[in-house]
């Protein structure tokens, strides 16, 4: 099966400029492809990841992927997907974001070794920053018809709300990128999200206008990712799921994928893993016949966590998950506790020894001493994984994991993290 046919099976192609021509080109030689991301933030989230995973698939199929960090385009703002102007960031912020995104891409795709990876990362600031205003208008502006630019969805959707000249020119800059890479890097294919169709086709038009109608360049977009309930994919109750482990811990990242609905998991296995068609079809059958086992979710969470964060981070996420499921939390490190309990209820306790039932009320975890005594007496309270049923039990800083944390479990599912004051 060709790579395009596989992408179609995975549901990963939305629009193509010339499917037959691209299929033929890909069958004849190793082809250069690119996808870009603007440094509007200091980390990508999982919604950004899809087109870059497609680049990875092309790499595995023997092609030549390239990533463009938009140090220049990010300074003016892409108008697509918004009804208002972006707030312009300082060049210092953009450059710092570009540095962080480059490091993130390196971790995902280069692994610190450009030669072995076959991937390359470039920054469009390196060539776009060299233009003068008059050079830009004379050498490039003349090739873009305003009527055609207005007809592009990326601009037309903004006309009701208004669009600045700055954001209006975004498609010109992205077109220059495509032409520059076509000439200097032999890049013939651009990949982007569904909202990038107008920018991609503008680039193809520009290449053919400058290089001739026979110039072989192609583009395709990926579909907008929606969940089975029709809502936009990529957010949790706490906000975006970031690739930066400081913003979304590997445990949180793993749990996000583990908790996907049965109606979504097969689609996400196709998008976000490099499992074979046969492996995914086997998991699809298991999801349908034995959904309670959640094998699809487990494979999805493990594959994507390993890809983004590495095996060691996955192992830690699995360890925390197992500890919380079984209640055997005493062997967790303070780092693992901080990661696993980041979004659980937190309480603070003074560094003194105290009767457990009174302590639970004084720190605010339980509302009354009568209720606290009932919980203890009925064996509903565990401290660091050990069930406590002794009403005379005294808790002290000596019980703290790493001299800092007490993990309280009430019943089977309710966890609380208590931190002793410094």
VMD Tcl script that draws the C-alpha trace (Angstrom):
set ca {
  {0.00 0.00 0.00}
  {1.37 3.43 -0.94}
  {1.85 6.09 1.73}
  {-1.02 8.18 0.34}
  {-3.37 5.19 0.35}
  {-2.36 4.45 3.93}
  {-2.99 8.07 4.93}
  {-6.42 7.87 3.32}
  {-7.11 4.68 5.30}
  {-6.08 6.52 8.44}
  {-8.49 9.35 7.57}
  {-5.57 11.77 7.54}
  {-6.13 13.54 4.20}
  {-8.66 16.32 3.81}
  {-7.85 18.06 0.49}
  {-5.20 17.43 -2.18}
  {-4.18 19.69 -5.02}
  {-3.42 16.83 -7.43}
  {-3.78 13.36 -5.94}
  {-2.81 11.48 -9.08}
  {0.26 13.61 -9.74}
  {1.48 13.34 -6.15}
  {0.95 9.58 -6.07}
  {3.06 9.26 -9.21}
  {5.81 11.54 -7.88}
  {6.05 9.65 -4.59}
  {6.36 6.34 -6.41}
  {9.29 7.57 -8.51}
  {11.71 9.06 -5.98}
  {12.38 10.28 -2.46}
  {10.43 13.56 -2.22}
  {11.04 16.62 -0.02}
  {8.05 17.70 2.09}
  {7.53 20.37 4.71}
  {5.17 21.61 7.35}
  {5.47 24.78 9.40}
  {4.57 26.02 12.85}
  {4.62 29.62 14.05}
  {6.18 30.39 17.45}
  {3.09 32.11 18.88}
  {3.64 30.09 22.07}
  {6.54 28.35 23.76}
  {5.16 24.83 23.27}
  {3.10 22.88 20.80}
  {-0.05 21.10 21.95}
  {-1.39 17.81 20.64}
  {-3.50 19.54 17.98}
  {-0.27 20.78 16.37}
  {1.21 17.29 16.36}
  {-0.84 15.60 13.62}
  {0.81 17.06 10.48}
  {4.27 16.50 11.93}
  {3.44 12.86 12.61}
  {2.47 12.65 8.95}
  {5.91 14.02 8.08}
  {7.33 11.25 10.26}
  {5.34 8.69 8.27}
  {6.83 10.05 5.06}
  {10.30 9.80 6.60}
  {9.68 6.14 7.49}
  {8.59 5.61 3.88}
  {11.96 6.93 2.65}
  {11.10 10.56 1.90}
  {12.78 13.78 3.08}
  {10.84 15.82 5.67}
  {11.62 19.38 6.70}
  {10.10 21.47 9.50}
  {9.82 25.25 9.22}
  {9.73 27.30 12.43}
  {7.98 30.54 11.52}
  {10.23 33.07 13.20}
  {9.18 35.63 10.57}
  {5.55 34.64 9.85}
  {4.93 34.30 13.58}
  {5.81 37.96 13.99}
  {2.80 39.10 11.92}
  {0.19 36.44 12.69}
  {-1.78 33.95 10.63}
  {-5.37 35.19 10.16}
  {-6.82 31.70 9.73}
  {-9.07 30.25 12.39}
  {-9.67 33.59 14.13}
  {-12.21 36.42 14.02}
  {-9.87 39.03 15.44}
  {-6.34 40.32 15.07}
  {-3.58 38.59 16.98}
  {-1.75 40.60 19.60}
  {1.73 41.15 18.21}
  {4.49 39.76 20.39}
  {7.92 41.27 20.83}
  {10.67 39.91 18.62}
  {12.48 38.76 21.77}
  {9.47 36.64 22.77}
  {9.11 35.23 19.25}
  {12.79 34.32 19.12}
  {12.63 32.64 22.53}
  {9.50 30.72 21.50}
  {11.22 29.71 18.26}
  {14.19 28.40 20.25}
  {11.92 26.31 22.46}
  {9.88 24.93 19.55}
  {13.08 24.02 17.72}
  {14.26 22.10 20.79}
  {10.87 20.39 20.98}
  {11.06 19.36 17.32}
  {14.61 18.14 17.86}
  {13.43 15.94 20.72}
  {10.57 14.54 18.65}
  {12.27 14.00 15.33}
  {16.01 14.63 15.28}
  {16.99 13.09 18.63}
  {20.06 15.33 18.43}
  {21.34 13.62 15.27}
  {20.40 15.28 11.97}
  {22.30 12.76 9.85}
  {20.63 9.72 11.35}
  {17.15 11.21 11.53}
  {16.80 12.46 7.96}
  {14.80 15.38 9.35}
  {15.80 19.02 9.03}
  {14.56 22.09 10.89}
  {14.84 25.62 9.47}
  {13.57 29.05 10.50}
  {11.95 31.29 7.87}
  {13.32 34.36 9.64}
  {16.66 33.46 8.04}
  {15.44 34.38 4.55}
  {12.34 36.56 5.04}
  {14.22 39.01 7.28}
  {16.55 39.88 4.40}
  {13.86 41.59 2.29}
  {13.57 45.34 2.01}
  {10.11 46.88 1.81}
  {10.59 47.98 -1.81}
  {12.10 44.63 -2.74}
  {9.14 42.82 -1.21}
  {6.61 44.97 -3.09}
  {8.43 44.87 -6.43}
  {9.70 41.28 -6.44}
  {6.77 39.56 -4.78}
  {3.77 41.85 -4.37}
  {3.36 42.11 -8.15}
  {2.69 38.38 -8.38}
  {-0.35 38.42 -6.08}
  {-3.78 39.52 -7.26}
  {-5.78 41.17 -4.49}
  {-9.08 39.81 -5.85}
  {-7.72 36.27 -5.68}
  {-6.36 36.87 -2.18}
  {-9.73 38.15 -0.99}
  {-11.41 35.02 -2.35}
  {-9.26 32.71 -0.20}
  {-11.25 31.34 2.75}
  {-8.48 32.35 5.13}
  {-9.14 36.03 4.23}
  {-12.80 35.92 3.19}
  {-13.80 34.58 6.60}
  {-12.25 37.65 8.20}
  {-13.76 40.37 6.03}
  {-16.90 40.71 8.15}
  {-14.79 41.38 11.25}
  {-11.95 43.22 9.54}
  {-8.38 42.28 8.76}
  {-5.24 44.39 8.89}
  {-2.83 44.70 5.98}
  {-0.31 42.94 8.20}
  {-2.32 39.73 8.51}
  {-3.58 40.10 4.92}
  {0.01 39.64 3.70}
  {0.50 36.39 5.62}
  {-0.33 34.22 2.62}
  {2.29 36.08 0.58}
  {5.00 35.30 3.13}
  {3.96 31.66 3.35}
  {4.00 31.50 -0.47}
  {7.54 32.89 -0.47}
  {8.48 30.17 2.02}
  {7.21 27.43 -0.27}
  {9.00 28.90 -3.30}
  {12.23 29.40 -1.34}
  {12.19 25.79 -0.14}
  {11.22 24.55 -3.61}
  {14.31 26.26 -5.07}
  {16.87 25.82 -2.30}
  {15.84 22.52 -0.66}
  {14.02 20.73 -3.50}
  {10.83 20.69 -1.42}
  {7.86 19.77 -3.60}
  {5.07 19.14 -1.09}
  {3.55 21.25 1.69}
  {1.37 19.74 4.42}
  {-0.89 21.73 6.71}
  {-4.06 21.77 8.77}
  {-7.44 22.19 7.09}
  {-7.31 25.96 7.71}
  {-4.08 26.22 5.68}
  {-5.60 25.25 2.31}
  {-5.75 28.86 1.06}
  {-2.15 29.55 2.09}
  {-0.91 26.31 0.49}
  {-2.68 26.91 -2.83}
  {-1.43 30.51 -2.87}
  {2.11 29.13 -2.61}
  {1.53 26.66 -5.45}
  {0.14 29.43 -7.67}
  {3.19 31.57 -6.91}
  {5.64 28.77 -7.71}
  {4.01 28.12 -11.07}
  {3.82 31.81 -11.88}
  {7.54 32.23 -11.24}
  {8.92 28.85 -12.30}
  {6.46 27.95 -15.05}
  {3.23 25.99 -15.23}
  {5.08 22.67 -15.39}
  {6.72 23.11 -11.99}
  {5.96 20.02 -9.91}
  {4.68 21.15 -6.54}
  {1.82 19.76 -4.49}
  {-0.04 20.30 -1.27}
  {-2.53 18.56 0.96}
  {-4.25 19.25 4.24}
  {-5.35 17.12 7.15}
  {-8.95 17.15 8.43}
  {-10.07 19.18 11.42}
  {-9.93 16.73 14.30}
  {-13.28 16.27 16.03}
  {-14.30 13.84 18.75}
  {-17.22 11.47 18.28}
  {-19.54 13.92 20.06}
  {-18.67 16.62 17.52}
  {-16.55 18.74 19.85}
  {-13.06 19.97 18.99}
  {-10.25 17.60 19.87}
  {-7.18 18.52 21.93}
  {-8.47 20.00 25.15}
  {-9.16 18.55 28.58}
  {-11.09 20.06 31.46}
  {-7.84 21.71 32.52}
  {-7.09 23.26 29.11}
  {-4.77 22.34 26.25}
  {-2.65 19.18 26.38}
  {0.87 20.50 25.83}
  {3.93 18.61 24.61}
  {6.11 20.47 27.13}
  {6.37 18.20 30.21}
  {6.53 21.27 32.45}
  {3.08 22.35 31.25}
  {1.44 18.91 30.91}
  {3.29 16.22 32.84}
  {3.90 12.86 31.12}
  {1.48 11.26 33.62}
  {-1.25 13.78 32.73}
  {-0.43 13.28 29.06}
  {-0.74 9.49 29.41}
  {-4.00 9.78 31.36}
  {-5.52 12.06 28.71}
  {-5.11 9.35 26.07}
  {-6.04 6.51 28.44}
  {-9.38 8.20 29.15}
  {-10.52 8.55 25.53}
  {-13.98 7.27 24.66}
  {-14.45 3.96 22.83}
  {-16.01 5.89 19.95}
  {-12.79 7.87 19.41}
  {-9.99 5.46 20.23}
  {-9.70 3.70 16.85}
  {-9.60 7.01 14.99}
  {-6.89 8.26 17.34}
  {-4.90 5.03 16.95}
  {-4.88 5.70 13.21}
  {-3.80 9.32 13.63}
  {-1.43 9.23 16.56}
  {0.38 5.90 16.45}
  {2.72 4.15 14.05}
  {1.04 0.81 14.63}
  {0.42 -1.17 11.45}
  {-2.97 -1.50 9.78}
  {-3.16 -5.10 10.98}
  {-2.39 -4.13 14.58}
  {-5.00 -1.38 14.58}
  {-7.64 -3.65 13.03}
  {-6.98 -6.20 15.79}
  {-7.40 -3.51 18.44}
  {-10.55 -2.25 16.71}
  {-12.06 -5.72 17.07}
  {-11.06 -5.84 20.75}
  {-12.61 -2.42 21.40}
  {-15.87 -3.63 19.84}
  {-15.96 -7.03 21.56}
  {-14.23 -6.36 24.90}
  {-14.47 -2.63 25.59}
  {-14.10 -3.16 29.34}
  {-10.47 -4.22 28.83}
  {-9.68 -0.81 27.26}
  {-6.86 -2.34 25.22}
  {-7.26 0.29 22.52}
  {-6.86 3.12 25.03}
  {-3.86 1.44 26.68}
  {-2.03 0.98 23.38}
  {-2.89 4.52 22.29}
  {-1.67 6.06 25.56}
  {1.54 4.04 25.58}
  {2.44 4.64 21.93}
  {1.90 8.41 21.89}
  {3.46 8.97 25.34}
  {6.54 7.02 24.29}
  {6.80 9.00 21.05}
  {6.49 12.42 22.71}
  {8.21 11.86 26.07}
  {10.32 8.71 25.68}
  {10.32 5.28 27.32}
  {11.54 6.46 30.74}
  {8.71 8.99 31.09}
  {6.20 6.35 29.93}
  {7.52 3.93 32.56}
  {7.01 6.57 35.25}
  {3.48 7.31 34.02}
  {2.67 3.58 34.12}
  {4.17 3.28 37.61}
  {2.09 6.19 38.95}
  {-1.04 4.84 37.26}
  {-0.56 1.38 38.77}
  {0.20 2.84 42.23}
  {-2.98 4.93 42.23}
  {-5.07 2.00 40.97}
  {-3.83 -0.42 43.63}
  {-3.33 2.10 46.41}
  {0.31 1.02 46.80}
  {1.72 4.55 46.75}
  {4.42 4.39 49.44}
  {7.17 3.53 46.95}
  {6.53 6.57 44.75}
  {9.26 9.21 44.72}
  {8.47 12.81 45.63}
  {8.80 13.70 41.93}
  {6.31 11.01 40.97}
  {3.93 12.13 43.70}
  {4.12 15.76 42.58}
  {3.39 14.63 39.00}
  {0.64 12.15 39.78}
  {-1.18 14.37 42.29}
  {-0.81 17.66 40.45}
  {-4.56 18.05 39.87}
  {-5.84 16.26 42.96}
  {-7.06 18.04 46.12}
  {-4.18 19.52 48.12}
  {-3.98 20.33 51.81}
  {-1.26 21.70 54.09}
  {-0.42 20.43 57.58}
  {1.82 21.76 60.36}
  {4.88 19.69 61.29}
  {3.47 18.29 64.53}
  {2.22 14.89 65.68}
  {-1.56 14.71 66.04}
  {-4.44 12.25 66.37}
  {-5.43 11.19 62.85}
  {-9.17 11.91 63.16}
  {-8.51 15.38 64.58}
  {-5.76 16.00 62.00}
  {-8.11 15.21 59.10}
  {-10.55 17.85 60.36}
  {-7.94 20.46 61.28}
  {-6.35 20.45 57.80}
  {-9.83 20.72 56.22}
  {-9.97 17.34 54.52}
  {-13.06 16.17 56.47}
  {-15.70 18.51 57.83}
  {-16.42 17.03 61.30}
  {-14.63 14.94 63.92}
  {-17.60 12.56 64.15}
  {-17.39 11.88 60.43}
  {-13.59 11.54 60.60}
  {-13.83 8.99 63.43}
  {-16.44 7.00 61.46}
  {-14.19 6.91 58.38}
  {-11.21 5.73 60.45}
  {-13.21 3.18 62.45}
  {-14.75 1.72 59.26}
  {-11.33 1.31 57.60}
  {-12.09 3.91 54.92}
  {-8.89 5.90 55.48}
  {-5.46 4.89 54.16}
  {-2.23 6.75 54.84}
  {0.48 6.28 52.21}
  {-1.22 3.05 51.12}
  {-1.71 1.59 54.60}
  {-5.28 1.27 55.88}
  {-5.70 2.85 59.33}
  {-8.56 1.66 61.58}
  {-7.09 2.70 64.94}
  {-8.88 5.71 66.46}
  {-5.79 6.39 68.59}
  {-3.41 6.48 65.61}
  {-1.13 9.53 65.64}
  {0.15 10.94 62.43}
  {3.41 12.88 62.36}
  {6.00 14.25 59.94}
  {7.84 10.93 60.34}
  {5.17 9.32 58.15}
  {5.85 11.73 55.28}
  {7.28 10.44 52.01}
  {10.49 12.30 51.32}
  {9.87 14.23 54.56}
  {7.19 16.17 52.70}
  {4.11 14.31 51.48}
  {1.28 12.33 53.05}
  {-1.09 10.62 50.62}
  {-4.57 10.14 52.08}
  {-7.00 7.78 50.39}
  {-10.67 7.76 51.39}
  {-12.56 4.79 50.04}
  {-11.35 3.31 46.76}
  {-11.06 6.36 44.50}
  {-10.69 9.54 46.55}
  {-7.07 10.66 46.87}
  {-5.76 13.75 48.66}
  {-2.23 15.10 48.89}
  {-1.13 16.64 52.17}
  {2.10 18.66 52.23}
  {3.85 19.37 55.52}
  {4.73 23.02 55.99}
  {8.41 23.91 55.60}
}
mol new
graphics top color blue
foreach p $ca { graphics top sphere $p radius 0.5 }
foreach p [lrange $ca 0 end-1] q [lrange $ca 1 end] { graphics top cylinder $p $q radius 0.2 }
display resetview
